[in-house]
């Protein structure tokens, strides 16, 4: 039996639409940010393991 471990990052009160909590997700098209309250979504590009790159993308999303 294989149990998958999921790292979830949530940024509290960072949604530009409703000030809700923003989660980071990824799919076959790349990474995205999504609001857990209102459903707002924004692409942040292809999957990248560099945390500094992710921080820059989040600043663009929030600003």
mmJSON file of the N, C-alpha and C atoms, coordinates in Angstrom:
{"data_MODEL":{"atom_site":{
"group_PDB":["ATOM","ATOM","ATOM","ATOM","ATOM","ATOM","ATOM","ATOM","ATOM","ATOM","ATOM","ATOM","ATOM","ATOM","ATOM","ATOM","ATOM","ATOM","ATOM","ATOM","ATOM","ATOM","ATOM","ATOM","ATOM","ATOM","ATOM","ATOM","ATOM","ATOM","ATOM","ATOM","ATOM","ATOM","ATOM","ATOM","ATOM","ATOM","ATOM","ATOM","ATOM","ATOM","ATOM","ATOM","ATOM","ATOM","ATOM","ATOM","ATOM","ATOM","ATOM","ATOM","ATOM","ATOM","ATOM","ATOM","ATOM","ATOM","ATOM","ATOM","ATOM","ATOM","ATOM","ATOM","ATOM","ATOM","ATOM","ATOM","ATOM","ATOM","ATOM","ATOM","ATOM","ATOM","ATOM","ATOM","ATOM","ATOM","ATOM","ATOM","ATOM","ATOM","ATOM","ATOM","ATOM","ATOM","ATOM","ATOM","ATOM","ATOM","ATOM","ATOM","ATOM","ATOM","ATOM","ATOM","ATOM","ATOM","ATOM","ATOM","ATOM","ATOM","ATOM","ATOM","ATOM","ATOM","ATOM","ATOM","ATOM","ATOM","ATOM","ATOM","ATOM","ATOM","ATOM","ATOM","ATOM","ATOM","ATOM","ATOM","ATOM","ATOM","ATOM","ATOM","ATOM","ATOM","ATOM","ATOM","ATOM","ATOM","ATOM","ATOM","ATOM","ATOM","ATOM","ATOM","ATOM","ATOM","ATOM","ATOM","ATOM","ATOM","ATOM","ATOM","ATOM","ATOM","ATOM","ATOM","ATOM","ATOM","ATOM","ATOM","ATOM","ATOM","ATOM","ATOM","ATOM","ATOM","ATOM","ATOM","ATOM","ATOM","ATOM","ATOM","ATOM","ATOM","ATOM","ATOM","ATOM","ATOM","ATOM","ATOM","ATOM","ATOM","ATOM","ATOM","ATOM","ATOM","ATOM","ATOM","ATOM","ATOM","ATOM","ATOM","ATOM","ATOM","ATOM","ATOM","ATOM"],
"id":[1,2,3,4,5,6,7,8,9,10,11,12,13,14,15,16,17,18,19,20,21,22,23,24,25,26,27,28,29,30,31,32,33,34,35,36,37,38,39,40,41,42,43,44,45,46,47,48,49,50,51,52,53,54,55,56,57,58,59,60,61,62,63,64,65,66,67,68,69,70,71,72,73,74,75,76,77,78,79,80,81,82,83,84,85,86,87,88,89,90,91,92,93,94,95,96,97,98,99,100,101,102,103,104,105,106,107,108,109,110,111,112,113,114,115,116,117,118,119,120,121,122,123,124,125,126,127,128,129,130,131,132,133,134,135,136,137,138,139,140,141,142,143,144,145,146,147,148,149,150,151,152,153,154,155,156,157,158,159,160,161,162,163,164,165,166,167,168,169,170,171,172,173,174,175,176,177,178,179,180,181,182,183,184,185,186,187,188,189],
"type_symbol":["N","C","C","N","C","C","N","C","C","N","C","C","N","C","C","N","C","C","N","C","C","N","C","C","N","C","C","N","C","C","N","C","C","N","C","C","N","C","C","N","C","C","N","C","C","N","C","C","N","C","C","N","C","C","N","C","C","N","C","C","N","C","C","N","C","C","N","C","C","N","C","C","N","C","C","N","C","C","N","C","C","N","C","C","N","C","C","N","C","C","N","C","C","N","C","C","N","C","C","N","C","C","N","C","C","N","C","C","N","C","C","N","C","C","N","C","C","N","C","C","N","C","C","N","C","C","N","C","C","N","C","C","N","C","C","N","C","C","N","C","C","N","C","C","N","C","C","N","C","C","N","C","C","N","C","C","N","C","C","N","C","C","N","C","C","N","C","C","N","C","C","N","C","C","N","C","C","N","C","C","N","C","C","N","C","C","N","C","C"],
"label_atom_id":["N","CA","C","N","CA","C","N","CA","C","N","CA","C","N","CA","C","N","CA","C","N","CA","C","N","CA","C","N","CA","C","N","CA","C","N","CA","C","N","CA","C","N","CA","C","N","CA","C","N","CA","C","N","CA","C","N","CA","C","N","CA","C","N","CA","C","N","CA","C","N","CA","C","N","CA","C","N","CA","C","N","CA","C","N","CA","C","N","CA","C","N","CA","C","N","CA","C","N","CA","C","N","CA","C","N","CA","C","N","CA","C","N","CA","C","N","CA","C","N","CA","C","N","CA","C","N","CA","C","N","CA","C","N","CA","C","N","CA","C","N","CA","C","N","CA","C","N","CA","C","N","CA","C","N","CA","C","N","CA","C","N","CA","C","N","CA","C","N","CA","C","N","CA","C","N","CA","C","N","CA","C","N","CA","C","N","CA","C","N","CA","C","N","CA","C","N","CA","C","N","CA","C","N","CA","C","N","CA","C","N","CA","C","N","CA","C","N","CA","C"],
"label_alt_id":[null,null,null,null,null,null,null,null,null,null,null,null,null,null,null,null,null,null,null,null,null,null,null,null,null,null,null,null,null,null,null,null,null,null,null,null,null,null,null,null,null,null,null,null,null,null,null,null,null,null,null,null,null,null,null,null,null,null,null,null,null,null,null,null,null,null,null,null,null,null,null,null,null,null,null,null,null,null,null,null,null,null,null,null,null,null,null,null,null,null,null,null,null,null,null,null,null,null,null,null,null,null,null,null,null,null,null,null,null,null,null,null,null,null,null,null,null,null,null,null,null,null,null,null,null,null,null,null,null,null,null,null,null,null,null,null,null,null,null,null,null,null,null,null,null,null,null,null,null,null,null,null,null,null,null,null,null,null,null,null,null,null,null,null,null,null,null,null,null,null,null,null,null,null,null,null,null,null,null,null,null,null,null,null,null,null,null,null,null],
"label_comp_id":["UNK","UNK","UNK","UNK","UNK","UNK","UNK","UNK","UNK","UNK","UNK","UNK","UNK","UNK","UNK","UNK","UNK","UNK","UNK","UNK","UNK","UNK","UNK","UNK","UNK","UNK","UNK","UNK","UNK","UNK","UNK","UNK","UNK","UNK","UNK","UNK","UNK","UNK","UNK","UNK","UNK","UNK","UNK","UNK","UNK","UNK","UNK","UNK","UNK","UNK","UNK","UNK","UNK","UNK","UNK","UNK","UNK","UNK","UNK","UNK","UNK","UNK","UNK","UNK","UNK","UNK","UNK","UNK","UNK","UNK","UNK","UNK","UNK","UNK","UNK","UNK","UNK","UNK","UNK","UNK","UNK","UNK","UNK","UNK","UNK","UNK","UNK","UNK","UNK","UNK","UNK","UNK","UNK","UNK","UNK","UNK","UNK","UNK","UNK","UNK","UNK","UNK","UNK","UNK","UNK","UNK","UNK","UNK","UNK","UNK","UNK","UNK","UNK","UNK","UNK","UNK","UNK","UNK","UNK","UNK","UNK","UNK","UNK","UNK","UNK","UNK","UNK","UNK","UNK","UNK","UNK","UNK","UNK","UNK","UNK","UNK","UNK","UNK","UNK","UNK","UNK","UNK","UNK","UNK","UNK","UNK","UNK","UNK","UNK","UNK","UNK","UNK","UNK","UNK","UNK","UNK","UNK","UNK","UNK","UNK","UNK","UNK","UNK","UNK","UNK","UNK","UNK","UNK","UNK","UNK","UNK","UNK","UNK","UNK","UNK","UNK","UNK","UNK","UNK","UNK","UNK","UNK","UNK","UNK","UNK","UNK","UNK","UNK","UNK"],
"label_asym_id":["A","A","A","A","A","A","A","A","A","A","A","A","A","A","A","A","A","A","A","A","A","A","A","A","A","A","A","A","A","A","A","A","A","A","A","A","A","A","A","A","A","A","A","A","A","A","A","A","A","A","A","A","A","A","A","A","A","A","A","A","A","A","A","A","A","A","A","A","A","A","A","A","A","A","A","A","A","A","A","A","A","A","A","A","A","A","A","A","A","A","A","A","A","A","A","A","A","A","A","A","A","A","A","A","A","A","A","A","A","A","A","A","A","A","A","A","A","A","A","A","A","A","A","A","A","A","A","A","A","A","A","A","A","A","A","A","A","A","A","A","A","A","A","A","A","A","A","A","A","A","A","A","A","A","A","A","A","A","A","A","A","A","A","A","A","A","A","A","A","A","A","A","A","A","A","A","A","A","A","A","A","A","A","A","A","A","A","A","A"],
"label_entity_id":["1","1","1","1","1","1","1","1","1","1","1","1","1","1","1","1","1","1","1","1","1","1","1","1","1","1","1","1","1","1","1","1","1","1","1","1","1","1","1","1","1","1","1","1","1","1","1","1","1","1","1","1","1","1","1","1","1","1","1","1","1","1","1","1","1","1","1","1","1","1","1","1","1","1","1","1","1","1","1","1","1","1","1","1","1","1","1","1","1","1","1","1","1","1","1","1","1","1","1","1","1","1","1","1","1","1","1","1","1","1","1","1","1","1","1","1","1","1","1","1","1","1","1","1","1","1","1","1","1","1","1","1","1","1","1","1","1","1","1","1","1","1","1","1","1","1","1","1","1","1","1","1","1","1","1","1","1","1","1","1","1","1","1","1","1","1","1","1","1","1","1","1","1","1","1","1","1","1","1","1","1","1","1","1","1","1","1","1","1"],
"label_seq_id":[1,1,1,2,2,2,3,3,3,4,4,4,5,5,5,6,6,6,7,7,7,8,8,8,9,9,9,10,10,10,11,11,11,12,12,12,13,13,13,14,14,14,15,15,15,16,16,16,17,17,17,18,18,18,19,19,19,20,20,20,21,21,21,22,22,22,23,23,23,24,24,24,25,25,25,26,26,26,27,27,27,28,28,28,29,29,29,30,30,30,31,31,31,32,32,32,33,33,33,34,34,34,35,35,35,36,36,36,37,37,37,38,38,38,39,39,39,40,40,40,41,41,41,42,42,42,43,43,43,44,44,44,45,45,45,46,46,46,47,47,47,48,48,48,49,49,49,50,50,50,51,51,51,52,52,52,53,53,53,54,54,54,55,55,55,56,56,56,57,57,57,58,58,58,59,59,59,60,60,60,61,61,61,62,62,62,63,63,63],
"pdbx_PDB_ins_code":[null,null,null,null,null,null,null,null,null,null,null,null,null,null,null,null,null,null,null,null,null,null,null,null,null,null,null,null,null,null,null,null,null,null,null,null,null,null,null,null,null,null,null,null,null,null,null,null,null,null,null,null,null,null,null,null,null,null,null,null,null,null,null,null,null,null,null,null,null,null,null,null,null,null,null,null,null,null,null,null,null,null,null,null,null,null,null,null,null,null,null,null,null,null,null,null,null,null,null,null,null,null,null,null,null,null,null,null,null,null,null,null,null,null,null,null,null,null,null,null,null,null,null,null,null,null,null,null,null,null,null,null,null,null,null,null,null,null,null,null,null,null,null,null,null,null,null,null,null,null,null,null,null,null,null,null,null,null,null,null,null,null,null,null,null,null,null,null,null,null,null,null,null,null,null,null,null,null,null,null,null,null,null,null,null,null,null,null,null],
"Cartn_x":[0.839,0.0,0.884,0.569,1.341,0.509,1.075,0.392,1.14,0.454,1.071,1.073,2.149,2.265,2.096,1.24,0.997,1.422,2.299,2.651,1.709,0.985,0.051,0.521,0.568,0.908,-0.328,-0.654,-1.801,-1.342,-1.694,-1.377,-2.663,-2.684,-3.886,-4.168,-5.423,-5.934,-5.153,-4.861,-4.078,-4.849,-6.12,-6.897,-7.183,-6.883,-7.146,-8.638,-9.464,-10.902,-11.655,-11.417,-12.241,-11.439,-10.121,-9.243,-9.292,-9.634,-9.687,-8.316,-8.291,-7.053,-6.721,-5.447,-5.003,-4.155,-4.499,-3.74,-2.975,-1.906,-1.092,-1.437,-1.669,-1.974,-1.191,-1.244,-0.601,-1.359,-1.279,-1.882,-0.998,-1.51,-0.71,-0.279,-0.924,-0.606,0.349,0.612,1.523,0.94,1.553,1.136,0.131,-0.697,-1.693,-1.986,-2.542,-3.014,-4.529,-5.186,-6.638,-7.136,-8.192,-8.785,-9.714,-9.584,-10.4,-11.824,-12.03,-13.35,-14.165,-13.613,-14.41,-14.09,-12.992,-12.656,-11.808,-11.393,-10.531,-9.27,-8.833,-7.644,-6.708,-5.412,-4.398,-3.257,-2.859,-1.723,-0.42,0.512,1.835,2.922,2.573,3.58,3.776,4.817,5.131,5.635,5.475,5.941,7.426,7.798,9.176,9.454,10.544,10.839,11.597,12.0,12.752,11.803,11.925,11.025,11.13,12.31,12.454,11.612,11.571,10.759,9.29,8.859,7.464,7.128,8.017,7.773,7.588,8.38,8.234,6.879,6.433,5.145,4.014,4.119,3.078,3.008,4.16,4.154,3.431,3.632,2.929,1.428,1.028,-0.391,-1.04,-0.371,-0.936,-0.904,0.121,0.298,-0.736],
"Cartn_y":[-1.177,0.0,1.24,2.171,3.411,4.573,5.334,6.508,7.738,8.589,9.802,10.899,11.635,12.779,14.048,14.937,16.17,17.364,18.178,19.446,20.507,21.158,22.204,23.524,24.54,25.874,26.733,27.436,28.333,29.686,30.71,32.086,32.739,33.109,33.644,35.068,35.331,36.66,37.32,36.571,37.101,37.189,36.842,36.899,38.353,38.751,40.134,40.437,39.405,39.623,39.735,38.807,38.76,38.781,38.878,38.81,37.448,36.414,35.061,34.398,33.141,32.367,31.752,31.837,31.385,30.13,29.102,27.86,27.724,26.957,26.694,25.303,25.196,23.91,23.735,22.545,22.303,21.215,21.286,20.268,20.1,19.446,19.164,20.428,21.558,22.798,23.697,23.387,24.187,24.506,25.462,25.83,26.966,27.022,28.077,28.378,29.541,29.938,29.981,29.54,29.573,29.972,30.773,31.221,30.137,29.822,28.772,29.254,30.574,31.098,31.404,32.207,32.642,31.897,31.127,30.361,31.085,32.322,33.063,32.257,32.24,31.486,32.346,32.067,32.752,31.785,31.69,30.842,31.478,30.628,31.129,30.401,29.806,29.21,27.727,27.212,25.789,25.406,24.118,23.612,23.892,24.407,24.794,24.508,23.854,23.5,24.595,25.641,26.725,27.618,27.613,28.368,29.87,30.377,31.807,32.211,31.395,31.672,31.725,30.811,30.788,32.068,32.552,33.77,34.959,35.025,36.102,36.015,34.805,34.628,35.043,34.732,35.106,36.615,37.296,38.759,39.354,38.789,39.272,39.05,37.951,37.624,38.594,38.899,39.72,41.197,41.64,43.069,43.627],
"Cartn_z":[0.0,0.0,0.0,-0.897,-1.014,-0.495,0.427,0.961,0.476,-0.247,-0.789,0.261,0.293,1.182,0.343,0.788,0.045,0.882,0.313,0.94,0.405,1.26,0.856,1.452,0.623,1.088,0.964,2.029,2.027,2.545,1.788,2.167,2.652,3.93,4.547,4.081,3.751,3.404,2.27,1.204,0.085,-1.218,-1.245,-2.48,-2.848,-4.101,-4.505,-4.669,-4.809,-5.004,-3.678,-2.749,-1.532,-0.229,-0.317,0.859,1.536,0.781,1.32,1.332,1.714,1.804,0.45,0.058,-1.262,-1.122,-1.897,-1.915,-3.221,-3.189,-4.378,-4.884,-6.178,-6.783,-8.071,-8.618,-9.907,-10.64,-11.958,-12.797,-14.025,-15.05,-16.24,-16.975,-16.71,-17.411,-16.637,-15.383,-14.573,-13.21,-12.543,-11.188,-11.228,-10.197,-10.105,-8.646,-8.416,-7.101,-7.165,-6.104,-6.077,-4.696,-4.686,-3.426,-2.9,-1.648,-1.035,-0.749,-0.677,-0.377,-1.639,-2.568,-3.72,-5.011,-5.056,-6.244,-7.268,-6.983,-7.909,-8.19,-9.464,-9.84,-10.676,-10.557,-11.347,-11.624,-12.892,-13.266,-12.799,-12.344,-11.971,-12.737,-13.868,-14.735,-14.516,-15.128,-15.066,-13.695,-13.358,-12.066,-11.898,-10.736,-10.469,-8.997,-8.688,-7.303,-6.565,-7.244,-6.618,-5.821,-4.502,-3.63,-3.86,-4.215,-4.489,-5.686,-6.706,-7.886,-7.503,-6.641,-6.206,-5.443,-4.595,-3.835,-4.761,-5.834,-6.811,-7.493,-7.853,-8.499,-7.576,-6.291,-5.343,-5.207,-5.189,-5.104,-6.312,-7.504,-8.689,-8.548,-7.956,-7.779,-6.805,-5.698,-4.646,-5.007,-5.689,-5.983,-6.91],
"occupancy":[1.0,1.0,1.0,1.0,1.0,1.0,1.0,1.0,1.0,1.0,1.0,1.0,1.0,1.0,1.0,1.0,1.0,1.0,1.0,1.0,1.0,1.0,1.0,1.0,1.0,1.0,1.0,1.0,1.0,1.0,1.0,1.0,1.0,1.0,1.0,1.0,1.0,1.0,1.0,1.0,1.0,1.0,1.0,1.0,1.0,1.0,1.0,1.0,1.0,1.0,1.0,1.0,1.0,1.0,1.0,1.0,1.0,1.0,1.0,1.0,1.0,1.0,1.0,1.0,1.0,1.0,1.0,1.0,1.0,1.0,1.0,1.0,1.0,1.0,1.0,1.0,1.0,1.0,1.0,1.0,1.0,1.0,1.0,1.0,1.0,1.0,1.0,1.0,1.0,1.0,1.0,1.0,1.0,1.0,1.0,1.0,1.0,1.0,1.0,1.0,1.0,1.0,1.0,1.0,1.0,1.0,1.0,1.0,1.0,1.0,1.0,1.0,1.0,1.0,1.0,1.0,1.0,1.0,1.0,1.0,1.0,1.0,1.0,1.0,1.0,1.0,1.0,1.0,1.0,1.0,1.0,1.0,1.0,1.0,1.0,1.0,1.0,1.0,1.0,1.0,1.0,1.0,1.0,1.0,1.0,1.0,1.0,1.0,1.0,1.0,1.0,1.0,1.0,1.0,1.0,1.0,1.0,1.0,1.0,1.0,1.0,1.0,1.0,1.0,1.0,1.0,1.0,1.0,1.0,1.0,1.0,1.0,1.0,1.0,1.0,1.0,1.0,1.0,1.0,1.0,1.0,1.0,1.0,1.0,1.0,1.0,1.0,1.0,1.0],
"B_iso_or_equiv":[0.0,0.0,0.0,0.0,0.0,0.0,0.0,0.0,0.0,0.0,0.0,0.0,0.0,0.0,0.0,0.0,0.0,0.0,0.0,0.0,0.0,0.0,0.0,0.0,0.0,0.0,0.0,0.0,0.0,0.0,0.0,0.0,0.0,0.0,0.0,0.0,0.0,0.0,0.0,0.0,0.0,0.0,0.0,0.0,0.0,0.0,0.0,0.0,0.0,0.0,0.0,0.0,0.0,0.0,0.0,0.0,0.0,0.0,0.0,0.0,0.0,0.0,0.0,0.0,0.0,0.0,0.0,0.0,0.0,0.0,0.0,0.0,0.0,0.0,0.0,0.0,0.0,0.0,0.0,0.0,0.0,0.0,0.0,0.0,0.0,0.0,0.0,0.0,0.0,0.0,0.0,0.0,0.0,0.0,0.0,0.0,0.0,0.0,0.0,0.0,0.0,0.0,0.0,0.0,0.0,0.0,0.0,0.0,0.0,0.0,0.0,0.0,0.0,0.0,0.0,0.0,0.0,0.0,0.0,0.0,0.0,0.0,0.0,0.0,0.0,0.0,0.0,0.0,0.0,0.0,0.0,0.0,0.0,0.0,0.0,0.0,0.0,0.0,0.0,0.0,0.0,0.0,0.0,0.0,0.0,0.0,0.0,0.0,0.0,0.0,0.0,0.0,0.0,0.0,0.0,0.0,0.0,0.0,0.0,0.0,0.0,0.0,0.0,0.0,0.0,0.0,0.0,0.0,0.0,0.0,0.0,0.0,0.0,0.0,0.0,0.0,0.0,0.0,0.0,0.0,0.0,0.0,0.0,0.0,0.0,0.0,0.0,0.0,0.0],
"pdbx_formal_charge":[null,null,null,null,null,null,null,null,null,null,null,null,null,null,null,null,null,null,null,null,null,null,null,null,null,null,null,null,null,null,null,null,null,null,null,null,null,null,null,null,null,null,null,null,null,null,null,null,null,null,null,null,null,null,null,null,null,null,null,null,null,null,null,null,null,null,null,null,null,null,null,null,null,null,null,null,null,null,null,null,null,null,null,null,null,null,null,null,null,null,null,null,null,null,null,null,null,null,null,null,null,null,null,null,null,null,null,null,null,null,null,null,null,null,null,null,null,null,null,null,null,null,null,null,null,null,null,null,null,null,null,null,null,null,null,null,null,null,null,null,null,null,null,null,null,null,null,null,null,null,null,null,null,null,null,null,null,null,null,null,null,null,null,null,null,null,null,null,null,null,null,null,null,null,null,null,null,null,null,null,null,null,null,null,null,null,null,null,null],
"auth_seq_id":[1,1,1,2,2,2,3,3,3,4,4,4,5,5,5,6,6,6,7,7,7,8,8,8,9,9,9,10,10,10,11,11,11,12,12,12,13,13,13,14,14,14,15,15,15,16,16,16,17,17,17,18,18,18,19,19,19,20,20,20,21,21,21,22,22,22,23,23,23,24,24,24,25,25,25,26,26,26,27,27,27,28,28,28,29,29,29,30,30,30,31,31,31,32,32,32,33,33,33,34,34,34,35,35,35,36,36,36,37,37,37,38,38,38,39,39,39,40,40,40,41,41,41,42,42,42,43,43,43,44,44,44,45,45,45,46,46,46,47,47,47,48,48,48,49,49,49,50,50,50,51,51,51,52,52,52,53,53,53,54,54,54,55,55,55,56,56,56,57,57,57,58,58,58,59,59,59,60,60,60,61,61,61,62,62,62,63,63,63],
"auth_comp_id":["UNK","UNK","UNK","UNK","UNK","UNK","UNK","UNK","UNK","UNK","UNK","UNK","UNK","UNK","UNK","UNK","UNK","UNK","UNK","UNK","UNK","UNK","UNK","UNK","UNK","UNK","UNK","UNK","UNK","UNK","UNK","UNK","UNK","UNK","UNK","UNK","UNK","UNK","UNK","UNK","UNK","UNK","UNK","UNK","UNK","UNK","UNK","UNK","UNK","UNK","UNK","UNK","UNK","UNK","UNK","UNK","UNK","UNK","UNK","UNK","UNK","UNK","UNK","UNK","UNK","UNK","UNK","UNK","UNK","UNK","UNK","UNK","UNK","UNK","UNK","UNK","UNK","UNK","UNK","UNK","UNK","UNK","UNK","UNK","UNK","UNK","UNK","UNK","UNK","UNK","UNK","UNK","UNK","UNK","UNK","UNK","UNK","UNK","UNK","UNK","UNK","UNK","UNK","UNK","UNK","UNK","UNK","UNK","UNK","UNK","UNK","UNK","UNK","UNK","UNK","UNK","UNK","UNK","UNK","UNK","UNK","UNK","UNK","UNK","UNK","UNK","UNK","UNK","UNK","UNK","UNK","UNK","UNK","UNK","UNK","UNK","UNK","UNK","UNK","UNK","UNK","UNK","UNK","UNK","UNK","UNK","UNK","UNK","UNK","UNK","UNK","UNK","UNK","UNK","UNK","UNK","UNK","UNK","UNK","UNK","UNK","UNK","UNK","UNK","UNK","UNK","UNK","UNK","UNK","UNK","UNK","UNK","UNK","UNK","UNK","UNK","UNK","UNK","UNK","UNK","UNK","UNK","UNK","UNK","UNK","UNK","UNK","UNK","UNK"],
"auth_asym_id":["A","A","A","A","A","A","A","A","A","A","A","A","A","A","A","A","A","A","A","A","A","A","A","A","A","A","A","A","A","A","A","A","A","A","A","A","A","A","A","A","A","A","A","A","A","A","A","A","A","A","A","A","A","A","A","A","A","A","A","A","A","A","A","A","A","A","A","A","A","A","A","A","A","A","A","A","A","A","A","A","A","A","A","A","A","A","A","A","A","A","A","A","A","A","A","A","A","A","A","A","A","A","A","A","A","A","A","A","A","A","A","A","A","A","A","A","A","A","A","A","A","A","A","A","A","A","A","A","A","A","A","A","A","A","A","A","A","A","A","A","A","A","A","A","A","A","A","A","A","A","A","A","A","A","A","A","A","A","A","A","A","A","A","A","A","A","A","A","A","A","A","A","A","A","A","A","A","A","A","A","A","A","A","A","A","A","A","A","A"],
"auth_atom_id":["N","CA","C","N","CA","C","N","CA","C","N","CA","C","N","CA","C","N","CA","C","N","CA","C","N","CA","C","N","CA","C","N","CA","C","N","CA","C","N","CA","C","N","CA","C","N","CA","C","N","CA","C","N","CA","C","N","CA","C","N","CA","C","N","CA","C","N","CA","C","N","CA","C","N","CA","C","N","CA","C","N","CA","C","N","CA","C","N","CA","C","N","CA","C","N","CA","C","N","CA","C","N","CA","C","N","CA","C","N","CA","C","N","CA","C","N","CA","C","N","CA","C","N","CA","C","N","CA","C","N","CA","C","N","CA","C","N","CA","C","N","CA","C","N","CA","C","N","CA","C","N","CA","C","N","CA","C","N","CA","C","N","CA","C","N","CA","C","N","CA","C","N","CA","C","N","CA","C","N","CA","C","N","CA","C","N","CA","C","N","CA","C","N","CA","C","N","CA","C","N","CA","C","N","CA","C","N","CA","C","N","CA","C","N","CA","C","N","CA","C"],
"pdbx_PDB_model_num":[1,1,1,1,1,1,1,1,1,1,1,1,1,1,1,1,1,1,1,1,1,1,1,1,1,1,1,1,1,1,1,1,1,1,1,1,1,1,1,1,1,1,1,1,1,1,1,1,1,1,1,1,1,1,1,1,1,1,1,1,1,1,1,1,1,1,1,1,1,1,1,1,1,1,1,1,1,1,1,1,1,1,1,1,1,1,1,1,1,1,1,1,1,1,1,1,1,1,1,1,1,1,1,1,1,1,1,1,1,1,1,1,1,1,1,1,1,1,1,1,1,1,1,1,1,1,1,1,1,1,1,1,1,1,1,1,1,1,1,1,1,1,1,1,1,1,1,1,1,1,1,1,1,1,1,1,1,1,1,1,1,1,1,1,1,1,1,1,1,1,1,1,1,1,1,1,1,1,1,1,1,1,1,1,1,1,1,1,1]
}}}
